[in-house]
Amino acid sequence: MALGDLLLVQVPGEHVLFHALPWSGGGEPIWYEGHHRVRNCQLLVSFRNQERFNAVIGLLKKFEAECRHLDFAEQERITNEWGQGITAVEPAREVPEVNRCILSCEGRGNTNSVSVILRGNSPYAQTGVFGAEAARRVLRRQLLAAGFVSPAQAFGARNLLAAQAEEGYLSYEVTSH
């Protein structure tokens, strides 16, 4: 990760720009690598709490300046120490009013485009719903694809979204242009 990759992004439904980085957290770039219809897939991550996000950027800069040359074990020790200094107690993760997420995807063909916005809460609970829905579909022999494929290919994107919505963790909108 190069800190020069820091971007300003517009988040759907927000009035201010947010700093973001091309971090992970999702498998989309891997799932769509080599897909015949996908030319570019980029995953950007930001925090609503930009003060905390900028503190993380500061730690990344400190790591590059002070730790990059160290061996992995020493890097691990130092970064664990930093993390414990930031968060002594694990914060509550499943408070819907606090733990919100927005995923936005823009797709464009030669003459048409589509925008998809997912608005959700409690990302760890969402992960549990995905796992439960996957297990349910496997047990019912409702697998759409097997092997190293995305969850959308294996279980159906709309099926996964419906499971999230049913549990109260997600709403979505799709707009064609």
Residue pairs with C-beta under 8 A, 6 or more apart in sequence:
1 21
1 22
1 23
1 60
3 57
3 60
3 61
3 64
5 21
5 22
6 19
6 20
6 21
6 57
7 19
7 20
7 21
7 22
7 44
8 17
8 18
8 19
8 20
9 17
9 18
9 19
9 20
9 44
9 46
10 17
10 18
11 18
11 46
11 102
11 104
12 102
12 104
12 117
13 102
13 117
13 119
18 46
18 47
18 48
18 50
18 53
19 46
19 50
19 53
19 54
19 57
20 44
20 45
20 46
21 44
21 45
21 46
21 57
22 42
22 43
22 44
22 45
23 43
23 44
23 45
24 43
24 45
25 43
25 45
26 43
26 103
27 150
28 41
28 43
28 150
29 41
29 42
29 43
31 149
31 150
31 152
31 153
32 38
32 41
32 150
33 41
46 53
47 53
47 56
48 100
55 86
59 82
63 75
63 79
67 74
67 75
67 78
67 79
70 78
92 98
92 99
93 99
93 122
93 123
93 124
94 122
94 124
94 125
95 122
96 121
96 122
96 168
97 121
99 121
99 122
99 123
99 124
100 119
100 120
100 121
101 118
101 119
101 120
101 121
101 123
101 126
102 117
102 118
102 119
102 120
103 116
103 117
103 118
103 120
104 115
104 116
104 117
104 118
105 115
105 116
105 117
106 113
106 114
106 115
107 113
107 114
107 115
107 116
108 114
112 176
112 177
113 176
113 177
114 174
114 175
114 176
114 177
115 174
115 175
115 177
116 172
116 173
116 174
116 175
117 172
117 173
118 161
118 170
118 171
118 172
119 170
119 171
119 172
120 126
120 164
120 169
120 170
120 171
121 169
121 170
122 169
125 167
125 169
126 164
126 169
126 170
129 163
129 164
129 167
129 169
130 151
130 160
130 163
130 164
132 163
133 155
133 159
133 160
133 163
134 151
134 154
134 155
136 142
137 143
137 154
137 155
137 159
142 155
143 154
143 155
144 153
144 154
144 155
144 156
145 153
145 154
146 154
151 160
152 160
161 170
161 172
164 170
165 171
165 172
